[in-house]
Amino acid sequence: MEIQSTLRVIKEADLKGGVGVVSGQSMKRLVGCPECETDRIRVGLATYAPGTIEELHWHPIEAFYYIISGHAIVRDINGKEYEVGAGTALYCPPGIAGAHEWEVKESLQLLAVRASTESNKKMQFTVDKKTKRSYIDLEDLAKRDGISFKSHY
């Protein structure tokens, strides 16, 4: 019996970068995308310029971040601040309780892991810090295939 290897080796230098979800962020998709399809996970290499702020937000799926280099302040839903840098990992459970905000102090590079390859599960809801009201812009909903969902019935 012959076994055909399904191993994929991905070199960052061979990947095209794209714009991120906020100004000052760029993203290179590593796996879980058309270039390298996967069953359940999506991993990207995110780079943030110093001074970038990604407002308080949450996701409907789990998110995991591993910081490769740089320095930032991460704030949770209650405003508690965490200094993060190389070697720090963040686990953000789904829902508003896992909300987080990034304030980049020094050029930041991290791995961003999502528990789904489905775009409509990768939405990002911004949170108003005073009222805790969440929202997402219509164009972001469209980008994430969130305008219409298949029935669950």
N, C-alpha and C positions, 0 to 999 in steps of 0.2 A: 504494500500500500504506500502510495506517495502522498505526502502532506504538502499542500501549498501554503506558504507562509502568508500571514495577514499583517505582519509587523509593519508599522509605518515609522520612518525616521524623518523628523521635521527639523529643518535648520532655519532658525530665525532669519538669517541673512537672505534666505530665498523667499521670504514672505513680504507681501505688500502691506503697508500700514494703511489705516483708514482713520477717519475722524472718530472721536469718542462721543460720549453723550453730553459732554460739556466742553466749552471753549477751554483750551489748554490741555486737553486729554487726547491722546491718540491710542489706537488699538490695533494689534495684530492678532488675527484669529489663528489659533494653533490647531485645535481639533473641535469637532462638533459643528462643522460648517461645510459648505459644498466642496471645498478643496480637500477636506479630510473628514468624511462623514463618520459619526459614531452613533451608538445606540442610545446613550443616556446622558453624556456629559458634554459640556461646552467649556473650553479653556481658552482664554485670551491673555495676551501680554499687553498690559496697559502701562502707558507712560504719561505722567502728569508734569507740566511745567511748574516751576516755583510760583506761588501766588494763586494757583488754581483753587477754586472752591467748588465743591460739588455739594449742593444744598442737602439738607436733611431729607432722606428718602428711604423707601422700603420696596421690597420685591415680593411677589406672590410665591416665589420659590426660594429655596436655600441658596445662599451665596457664601463662598469661601474665598478669602484673599490671603496671599502669601507675599510679603514685601521682600523684594530682592535688594533694593537699594533706595536711599533717600530718607526723608523724614517728613512726617505729617502729624497733625492733630486730628483725631477721630472723635466725634461727639455722638453720644447715644440719644435716644428719644427724650431723656430727662436732662440733657445738657452736660452730663458727666464727660470730662475730657480724658483721652488716652493718648500718650505720646507713643508713636509707632515708628519703627525703622526696620532696617535689614534684619531678617530673621523673625519678625513678628507675624503671627497669623491671626486673622479675624474670621470668626464664624458668625454669620448673620442669619438667624432662623427666619422663615417666611413670616410675613405680616408686619404690622406697624411696630410691634414690640422689638423687632430686630432692626428698626430704622437706624441709619447712620449718616454722618456728614463728614466730609473730608476737607481739611484746610492744609494744603500742601506748603510746607516750609522750604524744602530742598527737593530738587528734581527727584521724582518718585517713580519707581518701576515696580510693578507687582504682577503676579499671576492672579487672574480672576476666574474662578471656577463656578459654574452654574450646574444645577442638578437636572437640567433638561436641555435638549437641543431645539425645542419648539419655541419659536420667536414670541408667540403670544403668552408664554409663561415667563418670559424674561423682561416683562414690563417693569418700569420704574416709576413709582408714585412719589411725587414731591409732597412734603409735609409742612404745613404752616406751623411754625414753632409755637405761636400763641394759642391757636384754636385746635391744633392737632388735626385739622381737616386735611385730607389727602386729595390730590388731583393729578391728572395726566393730560397733557395737551393732545388735541385731536390728531395732529400730524404724527405725534409719537405713537398714538394708538394705531394709526394706519400703518406706520413703519413696522410695528410689531404684530400685524395681522389681528388687531383687536377690535375691528369695526363690527364683525359678525362672527359668532361662534357656532359650531355644529351643536345640535341638540344632544344632550346626554341621555335622552330617552329613546 
